[in-house]
């Protein structure tokens, strides 16, 4: 894979994808979408990957869609581009790919996360932000409604009143306030941010991968299940995981009072 708008690495079970258009605050263009899809394909296909860290280069995590990109650029005298088509072709598959990835995901929000960039972070399992970072639902500033899952993620995590205020007013939400509201897992001092992400990623890379992914699936499916339906979903996951290597190893380690050695199987 030619890496021009993203960086990709895999080491010690930790896959890292870095959005690399710092001069454009890591905003999306068609090339970045293609390269990100290819990187996620590698994570999905490689059994050595146990966790994914998604972050940005420079002072931004991701500023959303690059409005100067050819796919969406307004041309004098020409019809406006179909923004719904852009979402259907690029952003919808991206969110679904992250939600269905075979490993847990961490959004390491190192700076501004705006528009689709904020939604991209929220599509990950754990969101950790540096304290200088902020989130911005910028859509109303250009006459659009939120996309990339924002209107699904936000009401669930912060409630309808706060979600509506963020979307309608397009005000910055600082990382510390995002943590207080329950939008993200943690807001970390800038100087400690990289080390915190490394420690968290290493912890998840040694965890029972399949159990973590089934936990994600159970959490999300609860939103559309009755209690009775969901209890059956939980039983199904327990039945599957209870026959896996990592469960047997976890029980043996507990009984022998030693740290477990999970393999992700």
N, C-alpha and C positions, 0 to 999 in steps of 0.2 A: 504494500500500500504506500503510495506517495503521500507523505505528510506535508501539507503546505498550510492548511488552515487549522489543523489540530496536531497535537502530539500524542503519541500512544506508547505505553510501555507495559510490560508485565514482568514482575519480579517478586519472588517470595509469596506467590498467590495473590498479590495485589496488582490489579490492572488499573492504570491511570490514563485518563483521557483529559487533555488540556486544550481548551479552546484557544486558538492562537491567531487572533486578529486584533492585537492590542491597540493598533492605531485606529481601529473602528470599535473599540470597547467590546471586542469579541462578538459583534453582532453577526447574525446569520446571513450568509448568502448561499446560492445554490451549491457551490463547491463545498462549503462547510457541511451542509446537509449530507452530501454524498460521502464525504470522508468520515463523518460521524457514524453514518450507517455502516460503513465498512469496518470501523473500529468496534462497534457493538456486535457485529457479526463475529469478529475474532473472539471477543469475550464469551459470546454464547457458545462458540464451537470448541473452545480450548478448555479441557477439564482441569488444567493447572490454575485457571482463574478461580479465586474464591471470594473476591470482593471487588467492586468497582468504585474508584474515586473519580468524580467528575469535577473539574475546576476550570479556572480561567487564567490566562497570562496577563501580567501587568496589573492595572488598577481596577479592572472590571471582572466580574464573573461572566455576565453576558447581558448586553443591552437590548436583546430581542432581535427583531428583523432589521436588516440593513435596508432602509427605504431607497437607497441609491442603487441597489442591485437590479440587474436587468429584468428579473422576473416580476418586479413590482414597481419599477420606475415609471413615474407619470410622464407620458410623452405628449407634447403640445399637439392638439388636434386629433389625438387618438383616444379610443375608449379606455377607461380606467381598467387596470388589470383586475382579474377575478381573484379577490383576496380569499374567498371561500375555497377556491381550487388550490391555492397555496397551502391553506391549512390542511385540506384533505390529502394532498400529496406529500407534505413534509412533516408538519407538526403533529397531526393525529397519529401517524405511524411511529413517530419518535416517542411520544408519551406512552403509547401502548407497548413499544419495545422495552422501555425502561420498566414499566409495570410488570412485564412478563419475563424479565431477564432471569436467568438461572442462578444468579448470585445476588446477594444484597448490594445495595447502592448507597453511596455517600455523596451528597452535594457539598463540596467544600467551597462555600461562597466567600471568595476573597475580596470582593468589592461589589460595586453596584450590580443588582439583579433586577432588570427592568423589562416590562412587557413579557414577551415569550420567554425571556431569560429568567424572570421570576418564576414562571410556570414550570420551566425546565427543572429548576431546583426543587420545586414542590413535588415533582414527579418521582423524585428519589426517595428511598426509604428513610434515610436520616439526613437532615439538613443542619449543617454547622456553618456559622458565619463568623467572620472576624468582626470585632466590635465597631470597626470603621465602615463596615458594609451597610447597605440598606436595600430595601425591596420597594419597587415602584410599579403599580399598575398604571402604566402610562397611556393606555388605549384611548381614554376619553379625550386626551389632549390632541389627538389627531382624528377624532370623529369615528372611532371604532369601538366595538364592545370587546371584552377580553376573550382570548382564545387559549389554546394549548392547555386547556384544563383548568384555568384559573377559577372559573365560576363553579367548578366542581370541587376543587381542593379548598378554596377559601371558606365557604360557608361551613364546611365540616370542621375545619380546624379553629376558626376564630369566631364563628357564629354569624348569623345573617346581618346584624347591624354593622359590625366591624367590616365584614366583607363588602357590604354595599358602600360604606364610607370610603374604603380603599379604592374601589373601582370607580365610583362617581367623582370623587374629589381628586384622584390621582396625586395623593400626598405621599411623601417619602415615609417609609416605616423603618426606623433604625433597627439594627440587629438586636440590640438589647430589648427593645419593646416587642419585637417579633418573638423573642424567647418568652417574655412575660405573658404574651397573649396565647402562647401555645402553638404558634405557627411553625416554629423550628425547634430542634432539639437543644441547641446550645449556641450562645454568643461568647466568643473567646477573645481575650486580649490579642491584639495584632502580633505582638512579639512571641506569643505562645501558640499561635494558630497552626503553623506548619507542624510543630511537634505534636500537638493535640490530634491533628488529622492522621499523622503517621501512627500514633499509638492506637487510635480507634480502628484504623484500617487493619493493623496487625492483629488486633483482638478479633475482628470479624473474620480475618483470613484463617484463623485457627479454630473458628466456631463450626458447629454442625450445619453446613451450608444448606442442605435440603430442608432442615427444620426451620431455618430462618426464612427461606422462601415460602414455605407452606404457611408460616406465621403471617407473612405479608398478604398472602392470598386469603387467609381466613379473615384478617382484619377488613380487607376491602369487600369481600363477599357479604360480610355482616350487614352492610348498608342496604342490601336488597333482599335479605332473608327475614323470615319470621324467626322467632327464637327456636321453635321446633325444627325448622329447616336447618338452622345454623348448628344446633347441637349434633345433627346428623353429619354436617360437613366436618365438624371437629372430630367426630368419631372416625370418619373416613381417613382423615389425615393421621390420626393416632394409629389406626390400623396399619397404614402404609409405613410410617416412620418407626413403629415398634418392631418391624422386621428388618430394619437397616443396621448396618455396621455401627454407625455413630451412636445409636441408642444402646446397643449392647456394650460398646466401649464406655459410654457415659455411666451406665449402671455399675460396670466392673470397677471403674475408676472411683466412683462414689464409695463402693463397699470396701475398696482397698485403700481409701484415703490418699489418693494420688491425683495429680492433674490429668484430665482426659487427653487423649491424643486423637482428635477427630480428623477424619480424612475427607469429609464432605460427602461420604457415601452412606 
